[in-house]
Amino acid sequence: MADSDLGLWAIPLAILGGAVRVSTPFLFVSLGEVLTERSGRINLGLEGTLVFGAMAGYAIAFHTGSPWLGVLAAAGAGALFGLLHGLICSVPRVNDIAVGIALMLLGLGLAFFFGKPYIKPVAPDLPSINFGWWSTYPQVQAALRVNVLFLIGVAAAILLWWMFRATRLGLLIRVVGDSTDAARAMGVRPARIRTLATMAGGAFAGVGGAYLSLFYPGSWNEGISSGQGLMAVALVIFARWNPISCFWAAILFGGAGALGPALQSVGVSEGYYLFYAAPYVLTLGVLIATSSPNRAMTGAPGELSITK
Amino acid sequence: MSLRDRLPTGAIGVETIGMTMRFGAFTALDDVSIKVAPGALHALLGENGAGKSTLVKCMMGFYEATAGQMLVAGKEARITAPNAAHALGMGMVYQHFTLVPSLTAAENLVISREDAPAIINWRREHANLSAFMERMPFKIPLDQPVRALSAGEKQKLEILKQLYLGRRFLILDEPTSVLTPDEADEVLGHVRGLCRAGEISVLMITHKFREVTAYADSVSVLRRGQLVGEGAVAELEHADMARMMMGDAAAAASAPRAKSAASGAPVLAVEGAKAADRSGVKSIDIEDLVVRAGEIVGVAGVSGNGQPELMEILTGQRPIEAGAIKVKGAPYSARRAEARAHAVRYLPEEPLHNACAPRMSVTENIAFRSFDANGASDRFWLANGEMRRRAAELVTAFKVKTTSLDSPISSLSGGNVQRATLARELSGDVDLLIISNPCFGLDFSAVAEIRDRIVAARNAGAAVLLISEDLDEILELADRILVMSEGRISYDRPAAEADRGEIGRHMGGRA
């Protein structure tokens, strides 16, 4: 039997495969949040955007038969949520955190409302590439079956990193996020750049949602998200607002999320609910470990309301 | 090709004719004509509120002047927005830095260009920047985030940025207010060099006479919105300029600063205190620091040598890893009860942020030391009437200018926030007063008054620790002078024996 052939190696293999599978929504949402926060705003509503994106993507994929149109629809819906957040926050004396929480609840509510008819039907899945064709072990093949969206996410992380470093747009986003005064002195309109960045960030979160409903777990229901949209905010802080670090952080969180199922697959059933809590414990642990009372947070955009 | 290579270069002259600015019934600027010749370094002197900022904001197009004209390079110019001023080659360096802290110097320079490319080829930009820096009199590390630069380097970078953008006429708004004397001399020396070389003309807002006499060619003096005097600096004495600036009102008499050497018992003693600095990399190590009753101990030093950390150690904001802090012989950890029992008071730098709650009222801020005390016991309900009465008394006694006792303290000017904070800290018995950069960015009369208050507290028997980056301030006030360098005290002399040159060498870490 293949299981016994691999022995305990099945655990790291399952964690690796799980990390790649589970990390994709983390990656997209955190990239969206990096983009938003680098411009100086926090969008806590990405959890709602994620779930609404999952619903919208699933619905459109079901009606058109094309999962990619579903992904586009999810991105569009996410962009609309981001635009709404950005516009509301451009009004003076509006708090972005409060608006974010309100939009999170709105997104969840709307997704559940419009999503009722789509719980039963089956929509087509997103394609994945089998990098494990060379192996005869089914576990290896399963672990190396990588979804195309994951690869797109990796490319997006690299692209964002390059954008912040070497494009006028990227530098302007950083300027606006770090010092409103400097941006104004430069003749840039901070509110507009922030709104556009929030909009793009929303689109990322929407795509993350489409991954949930169209690939893994691969169906639409109301409990589809387990808080990825909220944990991505912590992940961004952990990644110090760097898109490349976001990728590694997402892999780490994904791996932690895959710990429970991996142990279950080799027959460890003792306290596996505890292992399911690993990502949340990891979030807390990471935030405590990376904080310090004596050092200022490095890399934090200066205009962010949590760092002011 | 950088922007600079395509624009005409060389200093241009700028002139205002009959510039007038009214805000409603208030005339901020009344028929002011000044002329800055090409290649001149022209100083604009005046007290706070004299209209200096209004004038330059009209020149740069931030305000549209009610009346008046501008001549730029001999031609009439209508400047309705800052962009129009930039297009004419005029630029301004603000008092507060407009650099973006998390971007590197190179990124700051490139993104400030109006024609910054959509995709930045860093290799080419770096080559251009290096070529540009070759021609400049001062050097700045281009690859470090601006956050890591010292105040002097930031100020130099601000000026470099204007040159990089091809400006030929620069307005400098109090360019030295955040610099140490050495940094100020260096920056102004280079600015004058650039003027002499015919690269730029400069209009420098200031209220420091020393800088005017040492660096400027000509000067215009504003008082209450009017031009009250002008001339070549070589023909004017300090006293003339002071009279123009202040009017004929006599300056307040200074408190007697007799340096009585009758210092008493030690009040503050820091013994072998060690702590991490802000970067967490280096350490602060204070072997032995004693302040006695009735003396002012001045701690001089270039910024970034651990002075803020020393202040934080003494205020209990920074934990010490070893050693002890004692006040009157008893261990001291800066708790509120301890501070009250030993009558320890603080005046941190930038009091609006470090010693006030900016949005709370003047009354509430003044009550911070006493609101919960009822004689020797605590109180639960606030005594609003008493708080108001006390605030009113102190506001009058310390001449704090505020529209009302209920205004948020952040609406006050810097000097008045300083006065209000000092009023709070100096009321009641004071045995130990710990001060950091008390006169940062304040004008002339406020500086004199605040220094008088400090001396008065010392004359009344308080032990005073004065941490300041302004060496002149230390030399003026201190009875004993210490120098802090690399987190350590490297020099300790009574003021009478102190030598400016030797202090300077210790400040530079070269002794």
Interface residues (C-beta under 8 A of the other chain):
Chain A: R165 A166 T167 R168 L169 L171 L172 R174 V175 D178 S179 D181 A182 A185 M186 G187 S292 N294 R295 A296 G299 P301 G302
Chain B: P82 N83 Y94 H96 T98 L99 V100 P101 S102 L103 E107 V110 I111 S112 E114 A116 P117 A118 I119 I120 N121 W122 A276 R278 S279 G280 R318 P319
